[in-house]
Structure formats: C-alpha cells, structure tokens
Amino acid sequence: MKSDSSPCVESASSYQTRIMARKDKTPHVSETPATQMLRARGVAFTEHAYDYVEHGGTGEAARQLGLDEHAVVKTLVMQDQDAQPLIVLMHGDCSVSTKNLARAMGAKHVEPCKPEVAQRHSGYLVGGTSPFGVRKAMRVYIEESILALPRIAINGGRRGYLVQLDPQVCVQLLGARPVHCALSDAPH
C-alpha cells in the first residue's frame, strides 16, 4: 500500500492551493501566426481568451469579455468579381454594404467567400480569422470609423481569442485602406 507521501499522490490542501493559484493567472494561449507577427513587429497588445460559441460572433465575445461590441472588430474574407480575395475589417455590431465597398474600391461587385475558400486564403479557421499573419497577401479595407476608436479587440488567430490594440496598427502593418461601407445591425 502506498503512503500519502508518494509523489503520485497530492494532498487535498496542496491540490486546492495549486488550483487557486491557476485561477489567478490569465489562461495560457499558445502563439498563432497573428501574435507572432505582432510580437515580431513590436506591437503592444493584450490577450483575451473566452469560451467560443458556434455562431456566437462578436456579440458573444463582447458579452463574455465585458466589451462594447462596436469596438470588437470582425475580420471578413471577401472576393471581388475576379475572385480576388480581400479582407474587410468591420465593427462587430455592423454589416458590410457590399455595394458601397465595391464602389469604394472600384470593383463591379464584392461578395463574401465561402468558408472553405476563406480558410484557404487566410490559413485560419472561420470564427478564428485574424487579419494579421494570413497565409496569402490580400488587400485590406477597414471601416473608417474604426480608426477613431482608442482601442479595438480583434481576432488573434484562434476561435475564442481576441487581442486588443490600437486600430492604427491595421493601417501601419496591413496597409488597410479606410472605406465607408458599414450598415448598422441595430434593430429598428
């Protein structure tokens, strides 16, 4: 019979102390191509993990993290009439007017990519798409009013994981072009 002092047996008080210490720490999130890019470029950001909910979107992330959904920015992979991919950064509580976006970028039309196509272009699973560290270089457009916010929360390259940073980083690192293409999703 093993004694309680065996290295394989942990006392209840020791276990409780270890669990309490773990709860005080931010959950560990491993590196993603997005965070690798941000760190390599010396960008200051904070990490925020939450419980991913299928089809929960920015509303669920904002609710869990106590953020304003307007400052939670979604990364949308779209394509033009020639099937050339592009990224649109939009407020979480707004939709993209594809007509206004097409007009602003001089395209005939713009449409969302199918999830499997978006994943192939970005290298990220839909629901975890970040504009940083994408697999394929794409044009990036940002709703101009996002740039007026002091900080934004944007996907860090994994479902259930946002990074908060200065929105100007999107222009500086990605060459994001400001456009006016937001449609309010607020109920009327």
Solvent accessible surface area in square Angstrom, and as a share of the most:
residue,aa,sasa,rsa
1,M,244,1.09
2,K,137,0.58
3,S,71,0.46
4,D,123,0.64
5,S,100,0.65
6,S,18,0.12
7,P,140,0.88
8,C,108,0.65
9,V,69,0.39
10,E,76,0.34
11,S,63,0.41
12,A,86,0.67
13,S,81,0.52
14,S,52,0.33
15,Y,106,0.40
16,Q,98,0.44
17,T,94,0.54
18,R,104,0.38
19,I,35,0.18
20,M,98,0.44
21,A,49,0.38
22,R,143,0.52
23,K,145,0.61
24,D,125,0.65
25,K,144,0.61
26,T,101,0.59
27,P,84,0.53
28,H,166,0.74
29,V,31,0.18
30,S,60,0.39
31,E,80,0.36
32,T,4,0.03
33,P,71,0.45
34,A,0,0.00
35,T,1,0.00
36,Q,102,0.46
37,M,41,0.18
38,L,0,0.00
39,R,115,0.42
40,A,86,0.67
41,R,140,0.51
42,G,66,0.63
43,V,25,0.14
44,A,85,0.66
45,F,33,0.14
46,T,65,0.38
47,E,57,0.26
48,H,49,0.22
49,A,37,0.29
50,Y,34,0.13
51,D,112,0.58
52,Y,73,0.28
53,V,67,0.39
54,E,98,0.44
55,H,173,0.77
56,G,23,0.22
57,G,53,0.51
58,T,22,0.13
59,G,32,0.31
60,E,32,0.14
61,A,2,0.01
62,A,6,0.05
63,R,166,0.60
64,Q,58,0.26
65,L,49,0.24
66,G,69,0.66
67,L,47,0.24
68,D,97,0.50
69,E,53,0.24
70,H,62,0.28
71,A,23,0.18
72,V,1,0.01
73,V,3,0.02
74,K,48,0.20
75,T,17,0.10
76,L,52,0.26
77,V,14,0.08
78,M,10,0.04
79,Q,35,0.15
80,D,12,0.06
81,Q,65,0.29
82,D,96,0.50
83,A,59,0.45
84,Q,97,0.43
85,P,10,0.06
86,L,0,0.00
87,I,1,0.00
88,V,0,0.00
89,L,0,0.00
90,M,0,0.00
91,H,2,0.01
92,G,6,0.05
93,D,48,0.25
94,C,12,0.07
95,S,42,0.27
96,V,19,0.11
97,S,12,0.08
98,T,48,0.28
99,K,148,0.63
100,N,51,0.26
101,L,0,0.00
102,A,5,0.04
103,R,159,0.58
104,A,59,0.45
105,M,32,0.14
106,G,71,0.69
107,A,19,0.15
108,K,174,0.74
109,H,90,0.40
110,V,8,0.05
111,E,72,0.32
112,P,87,0.55
113,C,14,0.09
114,K,136,0.58
115,P,83,0.52
116,E,103,0.46
117,V,30,0.17
118,A,9,0.07
119,Q,72,0.32
120,R,142,0.52
121,H,21,0.09
122,S,1,0.01
123,G,33,0.32
124,Y,11,0.04
125,L,93,0.46
126,V,62,0.35
127,G,34,0.33
128,G,1,0.01
129,T,13,0.08
130,S,0,0.00
131,P,2,0.01
132,F,0,0.00
133,G,23,0.23
134,V,38,0.22
135,R,166,0.60
136,K,90,0.38
137,A,101,0.79
138,M,25,0.11
139,R,75,0.27
140,V,7,0.04
141,Y,6,0.02
142,I,0,0.00
143,E,8,0.04
144,E,73,0.33
145,S,55,0.35
146,I,0,0.00
147,L,33,0.16
148,A,91,0.70
149,L,40,0.20
150,P,117,0.74
151,R,96,0.35
152,I,1,0.00
153,A,1,0.01
154,I,0,0.00
155,N,15,0.08
156,G,0,0.00
157,G,12,0.12
158,R,89,0.33
159,R,80,0.29
160,G,6,0.06
161,Y,2,0.01
162,L,8,0.04
163,V,0,0.00
164,Q,35,0.16
165,L,0,0.00
166,D,64,0.33
167,P,1,0.01
168,Q,68,0.30
169,V,13,0.07
170,C,0,0.00
171,V,52,0.30
172,Q,136,0.60
173,L,39,0.20
174,L,37,0.18
175,G,45,0.43
176,A,3,0.03
177,R,120,0.44
178,P,66,0.41
179,V,11,0.06
180,H,127,0.57
181,C,0,0.00
182,A,40,0.31
183,L,89,0.44
184,S,73,0.47
185,D,77,0.40
186,A,56,0.43
187,P,131,0.83
188,H,214,0.96
